Amino acid sequence: MNELEQKLQLKFKSSEMLARALTHKSYAHELGDKTGHNEKLEFLGDAVLDLVLGEYLMELFASDGEGGLSKKRASLVNEEVLSSLAMGLGLPQFLNLGKGETSTGGAQKPRLLASAYEALVGAIFLDGGFVVVRDFVRRDFSKLIEKLDPVQDYERDYKTRLQELMQKEHKEAPIYEILSEEGPPHDRTFTVCVRVKEVNVTTGVGRSKKNAEQAAAKKAIEILSKERP
């Protein structure tokens, strides 16, 4: 792991923490370990990214309002960007994947790489604290922030667009619920329902939960736009 730590420009206190961040559930399940994988770290890393980048963007774009900052952050925290950053760190060569994921090229799948990046951020936070993870995230995202196009990327972020629409018109945020998960662990398909004001609007299908939610949000925007006078 020394090579990865050099790329990260930091040293982990706990090698076990770093190893867990790089362990996909397919690998852990093959070993009979249902908890020794990176899903919880991914959950934490997603929240840490929102906090760190929110703070960073407020500093860099002090004149922006909430809407502008939200669009910029949405341009940065998405599967395409996170998987690209994971590739830049060389994460594919360090990932622990099950045989099924390995055989289907899991180390190159954007959704898996994006999740691994989030898990890595979560691990850095737990291992080194907020200042350490803030320095890492700012360093890793700085060049992207210089080149981001928030308008173009915002147009592709249907969840953010739907949330803003609902907050404006109904003062409520949409709620997403997983209806089903099908397929083997290395090749799953998710079906997600989106509700607005406790009414099921539509569903979306994707190869990851995030993609399914985006698909549902896109369809919801189309449906709600047609209903508006």
Backbone as CSV, one residue per row, in Angstrom:
resi,resn,N_x,N_y,N_z,CA_x,CA_y,CA_z,C_x,C_y,C_z
1,MET,0.808,-1.206,0.000,0.000,0.000,0.000,0.854,1.274,0.000
2,ASN,2.150,1.129,0.138,3.017,2.308,0.178,2.890,3.147,-1.087
3,GLU,2.748,2.460,-2.226,2.627,3.172,-3.498,1.375,4.037,-3.522
4,LEU,0.259,3.501,-3.030,-0.984,4.269,-2.995,-0.869,5.432,-2.019
5,GLU,-0.266,5.198,-0.870,-0.114,6.272,0.112,0.743,7.403,-0.435
6,GLN,1.706,7.076,-1.265,2.514,8.122,-1.893,1.661,8.964,-2.833
7,LYS,0.776,8.309,-3.558,-0.116,9.039,-4.457,-1.104,9.898,-3.678
8,LEU,-1.524,9.386,-2.515,-2.459,10.129,-1.674,-1.768,11.261,-0.928
9,GLN,-0.447,11.179,-0.856,0.377,12.140,-0.110,0.010,12.148,1.375
10,LEU,-0.200,10.962,1.924,-0.471,10.816,3.343,-0.155,9.396,3.776
11,LYS,-0.039,9.205,5.083,0.283,7.903,5.654,-0.829,7.485,6.602
12,PHE,-1.406,6.323,6.341,-2.469,5.816,7.205,-1.895,5.312,8.522
13,LYS,-2.575,5.635,9.602,-2.210,5.070,10.898,-2.633,3.604,10.963
14,SER,-3.772,3.313,10.358,-4.326,1.958,10.371,-4.314,1.375,8.962
15,SER,-3.469,0.402,8.725,-3.441,-0.256,7.410,-4.736,-1.020,7.162
16,GLU,-5.366,-1.488,8.267,-6.636,-2.208,8.140,-7.734,-1.290,7.603
17,MET,-7.704,-0.030,8.026,-8.704,0.925,7.553,-8.571,1.149,6.055
18,LEU,-7.357,1.291,5.576,-7.124,1.483,4.145,-7.537,0.239,3.372
19,ALA,-7.194,-0.932,3.900,-7.549,-2.181,3.230,-9.057,-2.331,3.105
20,ARG,-9.782,-1.951,4.140,-11.240,-2.062,4.095,-11.822,-1.123,3.045
21,ALA,-11.264,0.071,2.933,-11.758,1.024,1.940,-11.634,0.481,0.526
22,LEU,-10.683,-0.414,0.320,-10.424,-0.953,-1.017,-11.042,-2.333,-1.225
23,THR,-11.830,-2.787,-0.270,-12.417,-4.126,-0.343,-13.885,-4.068,-0.727
24,HIS,-14.199,-4.582,-1.886,-15.574,-4.641,-2.367,-16.320,-5.770,-1.661
25,LYS,-17.625,-5.618,-1.533,-18.400,-6.626,-0.801,-18.342,-8.004,-1.467
26,SER,-18.119,-8.047,-2.783,-18.033,-9.341,-3.460,-16.842,-10.146,-2.953
27,TYR,-15.750,-9.466,-2.650,-14.547,-10.127,-2.125,-14.778,-10.579,-0.693
28,ALA,-15.371,-9.706,0.115,-15.628,-10.047,1.516,-16.586,-11.223,1.625
29,HIS,-17.608,-11.245,0.787,-18.589,-12.331,0.833,-17.965,-13.668,0.462
30,GLU,-17.019,-13.645,-0.460,-16.341,-14.889,-0.824,-15.550,-15.457,0.350
31,LEU,-15.115,-14.573,1.238,-14.373,-15.003,2.432,-15.306,-15.309,3.597
32,GLY,-16.613,-15.187,3.357,-17.575,-15.437,4.417,-17.699,-14.304,5.410
33,ASP,-17.233,-13.110,5.028,-17.275,-11.942,5.901,-18.312,-10.973,5.346
34,LYS,-19.423,-10.824,6.052,-20.515,-9.990,5.555,-20.365,-8.512,5.903
35,THR,-19.372,-8.183,6.715,-19.217,-6.786,7.140,-17.868,-6.175,6.774
36,GLY,-16.900,-6.998,6.389,-15.549,-6.486,6.147,-15.343,-5.889,4.779
37,HIS,-16.258,-5.021,4.358,-16.125,-4.380,3.042,-16.341,-2.880,3.195
38,ASN,-16.377,-2.166,2.087,-16.283,-0.702,2.141,-17.599,0.058,2.035
39,GLU,-18.748,-0.611,2.124,-20.004,0.095,1.902,-20.282,1.183,2.946
40,LYS,-19.993,0.909,4.221,-20.224,1.929,5.248,-19.260,3.094,5.085
41,LEU,-18.032,2.792,4.693,-17.069,3.869,4.447,-17.502,4.702,3.248
42,GLU,-18.115,4.066,2.266,-18.646,4.793,1.105,-19.728,5.766,1.551
43,PHE,-20.617,5.295,2.407,-21.692,6.145,2.939,-21.105,7.365,3.656
44,LEU,-20.109,7.129,4.479,-19.471,8.217,5.221,-18.730,9.164,4.283
45,GLY,-18.006,8.596,3.331,-17.235,9.416,2.403,-18.101,10.342,1.573
46,ASP,-19.287,9.892,1.214,-20.217,10.727,0.457,-20.573,11.978,1.258
47,ALA,-20.832,11.798,2.562,-21.167,12.941,3.426,-19.963,13.861,3.623
48,VAL,-18.789,13.268,3.767,-17.567,14.070,3.958,-17.286,14.912,2.722
49,LEU,-17.457,14.334,1.549,-17.242,15.088,0.308,-18.183,16.284,0.216
50,ASP,-19.444,16.062,0.563,-20.402,17.170,0.522,-19.969,18.297,1.454
51,LEU,-19.525,17.947,2.654,-19.113,18.957,3.628,-17.856,19.690,3.177
52,VAL,-16.825,18.944,2.816,-15.546,19.557,2.462,-15.673,20.418,1.207
53,LEU,-16.350,19.893,0.198,-16.479,20.662,-1.037,-17.428,21.838,-0.859
54,GLY,-18.436,21.662,-0.013,-19.320,22.787,0.274,-18.551,23.941,0.891
55,GLU,-17.699,23.634,1.858,-16.878,24.655,2.492,-15.908,25.284,1.495
56,TYR,-15.276,24.449,0.686,-14.282,24.924,-0.282,-14.918,25.848,-1.315
57,LEU,-16.082,25.448,-1.825,-16.757,26.254,-2.842,-17.243,27.582,-2.277
58,MET,-17.662,27.588,-1.015,-18.072,28.852,-0.390,-16.906,29.821,-0.303
59,GLU,-15.713,29.303,-0.072,-14.526,30.152,-0.018,-14.159,30.692,-1.398
60,LEU,-14.222,29.812,-2.401,-13.786,30.185,-3.742,-14.794,31.057,-4.481
61,PHE,-16.072,30.844,-4.193,-17.132,31.562,-4.908,-18.033,32.263,-3.894
62,ALA,-17.438,33.209,-3.179,-18.120,33.875,-2.070,-19.366,34.641,-2.522
63,SER,-19.413,35.052,-3.763,-20.555,35.832,-4.242,-21.719,34.962,-4.708
64,ASP,-21.511,33.665,-4.805,-22.573,32.762,-5.255,-23.617,32.556,-4.164
65,GLY,-24.860,32.374,-4.586,-25.917,32.000,-3.663,-25.964,30.495,-3.491
66,GLU,-26.941,30.025,-2.715,-27.065,28.591,-2.454,-27.248,27.789,-3.733
67,GLY,-28.076,28.322,-4.644,-28.333,27.602,-5.890,-27.079,27.407,-6.717
68,GLY,-26.291,28.461,-6.850,-25.066,28.364,-7.630,-24.063,27.419,-7.013
69,LEU,-23.950,27.465,-5.695,-23.018,26.561,-5.003,-23.476,25.116,-5.134
70,SER,-24.775,24.889,-5.045,-25.303,23.529,-5.176,-25.021,22.955,-6.558
71,LYS,-25.171,23.793,-7.573,-24.907,23.342,-8.938,-23.429,23.001,-9.118
72,LYS,-22.567,23.816,-8.558,-21.130,23.544,-8.666,-20.775,22.250,-7.954
73,ARG,-21.314,22.042,-6.768,-21.004,20.815,-6.035,-21.545,19.588,-6.763
74,ALA,-22.746,19.720,-7.337,-23.311,18.610,-8.102,-22.452,18.284,-9.315
75,SER,-21.762,19.298,-9.848,-20.876,19.079,-10.989,-19.652,18.260,-10.597
76,LEU,-19.340,18.250,-9.306,-18.127,17.579,-8.822,-18.402,16.211,-8.208
77,VAL,-19.492,16.095,-7.476,-19.785,14.837,-6.779,-20.759,14.012,-7.610
78,ASN,-20.231,13.316,-8.578,-21.029,12.418,-9.406,-20.143,11.267,-9.874
79,GLU,-20.777,10.258,-10.407,-20.068,9.026,-10.756,-18.940,9.264,-11.756
80,GLU,-19.186,10.100,-12.745,-18.182,10.340,-13.778,-16.909,10.963,-13.205
81,VAL,-17.081,11.992,-12.383,-15.929,12.687,-11.808,-15.201,11.810,-10.804
82,LEU,-15.947,11.170,-9.903,-15.312,10.370,-8.858,-14.572,9.165,-9.433
83,SER,-15.143,8.541,-10.449,-14.454,7.401,-11.063,-13.179,7.862,-11.768
84,SER,-13.220,9.064,-12.358,-12.026,9.613,-13.005,-10.926,9.874,-11.975
85,LEU,-11.304,10.413,-10.819,-10.329,10.650,-9.763,-9.756,9.333,-9.248
86,ALA,-10.608,8.321,-9.158,-10.144,6.999,-8.715,-9.113,6.442,-9.697
87,MET,-9.377,6.626,-10.993,-8.422,6.169,-12.002,-7.114,6.931,-11.880
88,GLY,-7.206,8.218,-11.606,-6.002,9.032,-11.459,-5.117,8.585,-10.316
89,LEU,-5.733,8.029,-9.287,-4.972,7.517,-8.145,-4.500,6.078,-8.357
90,GLY,-4.932,5.494,-9.473,-4.557,4.107,-9.737,-5.289,3.104,-8.868
91,LEU,-6.501,3.444,-8.403,-7.230,2.552,-7.503,-7.532,1.163,-8.087
92,PRO,-7.776,1.040,-9.407,-8.095,-0.293,-9.922,-7.090,-1.374,-9.522
93,GLN,-5.813,-1.039,-9.488,-4.811,-2.062,-9.175,-4.775,-2.428,-7.695
94,PHE,-5.412,-1.612,-6.858,-5.379,-1.874,-5.419,-6.676,-2.476,-4.884
95,LEU,-7.716,-2.549,-5.703,-9.012,-3.016,-5.230,-9.029,-4.524,-4.991
96,ASN,-9.718,-4.928,-3.933,-9.967,-6.336,-3.643,-11.370,-6.673,-4.130
97,LEU,-11.445,-7.436,-5.214,-12.719,-7.776,-5.838,-12.943,-9.278,-5.837
98,GLY,-14.214,-9.671,-5.778,-14.551,-11.080,-5.885,-14.300,-11.598,-7.291
99,LYS,-14.330,-12.905,-7.446,-14.043,-13.513,-8.745,-15.032,-13.047,-9.813
100,GLY,-16.303,-12.903,-9.427,-17.307,-12.467,-10.396,-17.042,-11.065,-10.896
101,GLU,-16.748,-10.153,-9.973,-16.453,-8.783,-10.369,-15.181,-8.712,-11.202
102,THR,-14.184,-9.477,-10.827,-12.926,-9.480,-11.569,-13.131,-9.961,-12.999
103,SER,-13.935,-11.009,-13.155,-14.147,-11.591,-14.482,-14.936,-10.681,-15.408
104,THR,-15.727,-9.777,-14.826,-16.525,-8.856,-15.644,-15.913,-7.461,-15.725
105,GLY,-14.636,-7.351,-15.349,-13.940,-6.070,-15.449,-14.371,-5.057,-14.416
106,GLY,-14.686,-5.532,-13.213,-15.182,-4.649,-12.160,-14.254,-3.502,-11.824
107,ALA,-12.963,-3.725,-11.942,-11.989,-2.685,-11.586,-12.039,-1.488,-12.529
108,GLN,-12.759,-1.624,-13.636,-12.872,-0.519,-14.585,-14.288,0.060,-14.629
109,LYS,-15.191,-0.461,-13.811,-16.579,0.015,-13.827,-16.676,1.365,-13.110
110,PRO,-17.202,2.381,-13.767,-17.294,3.701,-13.140,-18.022,3.705,-11.806
111,ARG,-19.143,2.961,-11.703,-19.906,2.977,-10.451,-19.105,2.375,-9.316
112,LEU,-18.341,1.315,-9.605,-17.543,0.682,-8.566,-16.367,1.570,-8.168
113,LEU,-15.746,2.206,-9.135,-14.620,3.097,-8.852,-15.067,4.330,-8.071
114,ALA,-16.217,4.884,-8.431,-16.735,6.044,-7.709,-17.025,5.681,-6.259
115,SER,-17.590,4.504,-6.051,-17.876,4.046,-4.691,-16.592,3.836,-3.898
116,ALA,-15.579,3.290,-4.552,-14.295,3.066,-3.883,-13.649,4.390,-3.497
117,TYR,-13.804,5.393,-4.351,-13.233,6.708,-4.035,-13.914,7.287,-2.798
118,GLU,-15.230,7.195,-2.748,-15.960,7.688,-1.586,-15.546,6.937,-0.326
119,ALA,-15.378,5.623,-0.447,-14.946,4.824,0.703,-13.562,5.248,1.166
120,LEU,-12.695,5.563,0.225,-11.347,6.019,0.561,-11.405,7.338,1.332
121,VAL,-12.251,8.241,0.897,-12.420,9.516,1.595,-12.929,9.280,3.013
122,GLY,-13.885,8.363,3.157,-14.392,8.039,4.481,-13.308,7.463,5.375
123,ALA,-12.464,6.622,4.807,-11.373,6.011,5.573,-10.341,7.056,5.994
124,ILE,-10.029,7.978,5.104,-9.074,9.046,5.439,-9.608,9.887,6.588
125,PHE,-10.906,10.169,6.562,-11.517,10.951,7.638,-11.419,10.223,8.980
126,LEU,-11.769,8.943,9.005,-11.724,8.194,10.256,-10.298,8.008,10.755
127,ASP,-9.364,7.836,9.824,-7.983,7.552,10.210,-7.221,8.812,10.612
128,GLY,-7.455,9.907,9.902,-6.638,11.097,10.138,-7.376,12.310,10.657
129,GLY,-8.717,12.296,10.586,-9.480,13.435,11.056,-9.851,14.404,9.950
130,PHE,-10.587,15.445,10.322,-11.159,16.354,9.334,-10.103,17.150,8.577
131,VAL,-9.106,17.665,9.263,-8.099,18.498,8.601,-7.367,17.701,7.523
132,VAL,-7.026,16.456,7.833,-6.306,15.608,6.878,-7.164,15.330,5.646
133,VAL,-8.426,14.962,5.855,-9.278,14.642,4.708,-9.615,15.911,3.926
134,ARG,-9.736,17.049,4.605,-9.997,18.300,3.892,-8.827,18.651,2.981
135,ASP,-7.615,18.504,3.475,-6.441,18.802,2.652,-6.383,17.886,1.437
136,PHE,-6.690,16.609,1.646,-6.656,15.652,0.535,-7.697,15.997,-0.518
137,VAL,-8.944,16.216,-0.086,-10.028,16.481,-1.035,-9.773,17.780,-1.798
138,ARG,-9.347,18.809,-1.103,-9.072,20.077,-1.783,-7.971,19.907,-2.822
139,ARG,-6.951,19.172,-2.461,-5.838,18.950,-3.383,-6.303,18.149,-4.599
140,ASP,-7.127,17.143,-4.378,-7.541,16.266,-5.467,-8.556,16.930,-6.393
141,PHE,-9.341,17.858,-5.857,-10.399,18.488,-6.653,-10.016,19.857,-7.210
142,SER,-8.881,20.401,-6.793,-8.553,21.787,-7.134,-8.544,22.039,-8.646
143,LYS,-7.914,21.165,-9.417,-7.846,21.373,-10.859,-9.217,21.224,-11.509
144,LEU,-10.025,20.308,-10.980,-11.372,20.129,-11.523,-12.228,21.367,-11.281
145,ILE,-12.084,21.960,-10.110,-12.860,23.152,-9.780,-12.500,24.300,-10.715
146,GLU,-11.239,24.378,-11.093,-10.815,25.440,-12.009,-11.473,25.301,-13.381
147,LYS,-11.780,24.059,-13.781,-12.282,23.814,-15.132,-13.762,23.449,-15.174
148,LEU,-14.446,23.394,-14.027,-15.815,22.895,-14.029,-16.758,23.799,-14.807
149,ASP,-17.767,23.164,-15.377,-18.837,23.857,-16.094,-20.131,23.511,-15.380
150,PRO,-20.488,24.246,-14.328,-21.634,23.873,-13.503,-22.961,23.837,-14.242
151,VAL,-23.132,24.684,-15.248,-24.401,24.707,-15.969,-24.602,23.420,-16.745
152,GLN,-23.577,23.019,-17.490,-23.685,21.797,-18.295,-23.867,20.576,-17.404
153,ASP,-23.063,20.450,-16.356,-23.152,19.285,-15.490,-24.450,19.275,-14.695
154,TYR,-24.941,20.449,-14.337,-26.201,20.532,-13.596,-27.348,19.989,-14.435
155,GLU,-27.318,20.231,-15.729,-28.381,19.742,-16.596,-28.470,18.216,-16.567
156,ARG,-27.351,17.543,-16.283,-27.345,16.080,-16.238,-27.642,15.550,-14.841
157,ASP,-27.687,16.433,-13.845,-27.926,15.999,-12.473,-29.415,16.143,-12.164
158,TYR,-30.174,15.116,-12.516,-31.629,15.188,-12.405,-32.100,15.196,-10.951
159,LYS,-31.370,14.552,-10.049,-31.771,14.555,-8.639,-31.741,15.963,-8.061
160,THR,-30.680,16.707,-8.354,-30.593,18.078,-7.858,-31.686,18.943,-8.470
161,ARG,-31.934,18.782,-9.756,-32.958,19.571,-10.421,-34.344,19.266,-9.860
162,LEU,-34.627,17.986,-9.610,-35.932,17.616,-9.057,-36.089,18.159,-7.643
163,GLN,-35.036,18.085,-6.851,-35.111,18.580,-5.482,-35.380,20.084,-5.458
164,GLU,-34.693,20.824,-6.312,-34.916,22.266,-6.362,-36.340,22.587,-6.809
165,LEU,-36.838,21.813,-7.759,-38.209,22.014,-8.248,-39.222,21.767,-7.142
166,MET,-39.029,20.683,-6.387,-39.960,20.337,-5.314,-39.883,21.313,-4.143
167,GLN,-38.673,21.745,-3.815,-38.523,22.712,-2.728,-39.208,24.025,-3.090
168,LYS,-39.109,24.408,-4.337,-39.693,25.667,-4.787,-41.212,25.605,-4.815
169,GLU,-41.768,24.490,-5.305,-43.205,24.412,-5.515,-43.961,23.813,-4.329
170,HIS,-43.326,22.899,-3.582,-44.038,22.194,-2.514,-43.366,22.276,-1.148
171,LYS,-42.195,22.900,-1.086,-41.444,22.996,0.166,-41.128,21.619,0.758
172,GLU,-41.000,20.630,-0.099,-40.662,19.269,0.326,-39.623,18.685,-0.629
173,ALA,-38.805,17.805,-0.092,-37.804,17.114,-0.920,-38.361,15.775,-1.380
174,PRO,-38.005,15.326,-2.576,-38.445,14.005,-3.030,-37.778,12.909,-2.202
175,ILE,-38.453,11.780,-2.110,-37.945,10.637,-1.345,-37.748,9.467,-2.294
176,TYR,-36.591,8.804,-2.179,-36.277,7.663,-3.038,-36.321,6.370,-2.224
177,GLU,-36.875,5.345,-2.824,-36.977,4.049,-2.146,-36.608,2.930,-3.107
178,ILE,-35.737,2.031,-2.658,-35.353,0.891,-3.487,-36.479,-0.139,-3.481
179,LEU,-37.002,-0.448,-4.644,-38.079,-1.425,-4.761,-37.563,-2.847,-4.942
180,SER,-36.454,-2.976,-5.665,-35.918,-4.318,-5.894,-34.458,-4.267,-6.294
181,GLU,-33.763,-5.369,-6.027,-32.386,-5.583,-6.459,-32.332,-6.956,-7.115
182,GLU,-31.894,-7.011,-8.343,-31.871,-8.267,-9.073,-30.483,-8.546,-9.638
183,GLY,-30.180,-9.821,-9.805,-28.910,-10.217,-10.390,-27.868,-10.564,-9.343
184,PRO,-26.761,-11.169,-9.788,-25.678,-11.533,-8.867,-24.980,-10.296,-8.318
185,PRO,-24.216,-10.434,-7.218,-23.573,-9.278,-6.591,-22.724,-8.442,-7.545
186,HIS,-22.090,-9.089,-8.529,-21.198,-8.362,-9.426,-21.922,-7.740,-10.616
187,ASP,-23.229,-8.006,-10.743,-23.949,-7.505,-11.908,-25.408,-7.250,-11.522
188,ARG,-25.637,-6.341,-10.592,-26.966,-6.104,-10.061,-27.685,-5.000,-10.828
189,THR,-29.014,-5.085,-10.798,-29.873,-4.066,-11.376,-30.824,-3.583,-10.285
190,PHE,-30.894,-2.273,-10.115,-31.707,-1.683,-9.059,-32.920,-0.978,-9.666
191,THR,-34.056,-1.137,-8.999,-35.259,-0.400,-9.359,-35.627,0.492,-8.186
192,VAL,-35.752,1.792,-8.459,-35.990,2.784,-7.414,-37.257,3.555,-7.711
193,CYS,-38.029,3.821,-6.666,-39.235,4.637,-6.774,-38.952,6.013,-6.186
194,VAL,-39.483,7.059,-6.823,-39.372,8.408,-6.269,-40.769,8.889,-5.901
195,ARG,-40.898,9.419,-4.668,-42.181,9.913,-4.174,-42.103,11.416,-3.924
196,VAL,-43.181,12.087,-4.228,-43.305,13.516,-3.952,-44.613,13.728,-3.203
197,LYS,-44.541,14.318,-2.017,-45.717,14.528,-1.171,-46.455,13.211,-0.945
198,GLU,-45.689,12.164,-0.653,-46.193,10.824,-0.329,-46.914,10.154,-1.492
199,VAL,-46.722,10.667,-2.693,-47.326,10.058,-3.884,-46.213,9.493,-4.757
200,ASN,-46.345,8.226,-5.147,-45.357,7.606,-6.027,-45.469,8.220,-7.420
201,VAL,-44.408,8.882,-7.852,-44.433,9.551,-9.147,-44.023,8.605,-10.270
202,THR,-42.875,7.948,-10.093,-42.396,7.049,-11.137,-41.244,6.206,-10.595
203,THR,-40.707,5.355,-11.433,-39.577,4.510,-11.038,-38.440,4.669,-12.031
204,GLY,-37.259,4.258,-11.601,-36.085,4.279,-12.459,-35.269,3.021,-12.253
205,VAL,-34.571,2.605,-13.285,-33.761,1.387,-13.232,-32.324,1.725,-13.583
206,GLY,-31.363,1.133,-12.859,-29.960,1.391,-13.133,-29.067,0.304,-12.590
207,ARG,-27.792,0.338,-13.007,-26.828,-0.658,-12.563,-26.263,-0.333,-11.181
208,SER,-26.611,0.835,-10.650,-26.252,1.211,-9.289,-27.436,1.962,-8.701
209,LYS,-27.444,2.103,-7.369,-28.535,2.829,-6.724,-28.579,4.271,-7.215
210,LYS,-27.399,4.877,-7.340,-27.347,6.279,-7.760,-27.866,6.455,-9.184
211,ASN,-27.502,5.535,-10.076,-27.976,5.632,-11.456,-29.482,5.436,-11.534
212,ALA,-30.010,4.513,-10.713,-31.454,4.271,-10.693,-32.191,5.498,-10.171
213,GLU,-31.627,6.145,-9.157,-32.241,7.355,-8.619,-32.230,8.480,-9.654
214,GLN,-31.125,8.612,-10.377,-31.050,9.638,-11.421,-32.090,9.371,-12.518
215,ALA,-32.247,8.093,-12.880,-33.220,7.734,-13.914,-34.638,8.046,-13.446
216,ALA,-34.922,7.753,-12.175,-36.249,8.037,-11.631,-36.499,9.546,-11.580
217,ALA,-35.485,10.298,-11.158,-35.625,11.754,-11.073,-35.862,12.364,-12.458
218,LYS,-35.153,11.859,-13.460,-35.323,12.364,-14.831,-36.756,12.160,-15.309
219,LYS,-37.288,10.952,-15.088,-38.660,10.660,-15.504,-39.656,11.510,-14.722
220,ALA,-39.366,11.729,-13.418,-40.263,12.533,-12.587,-40.331,13.968,-13.085
221,ILE,-39.168,14.518,-13.466,-39.144,15.891,-13.992,-39.983,15.984,-15.257
222,GLU,-39.857,14.985,-16.133,-40.625,14.978,-17.380,-42.118,14.909,-17.108
223,ILE,-42.512,14.048,-16.147,-43.928,13.890,-15.806,-44.491,15.178,-15.189
224,LEU,-43.756,15.723,-14.232,-44.229,16.918,-13.545,-44.265,18.134,-14.469
225,SER,-43.338,18.192,-15.419,-43.320,19.313,-16.375,-44.564,19.304,-17.260
226,LYS,-45.022,18.101,-17.633,-46.203,17.980,-18.469,-47.468,18.366,-17.702
227,GLU,-47.431,18.143,-16.365,-48.617,18.436,-15.549,-48.739,19.917,-15.225
228,ARG,-47.627,20.652,-15.345,-47.666,22.077,-15.007,-48.345,22.862,-16.118
229,PRO,-49.138,23.871,-15.757,-49.860,24.664,-16.781,-48.897,25.483,-17.630
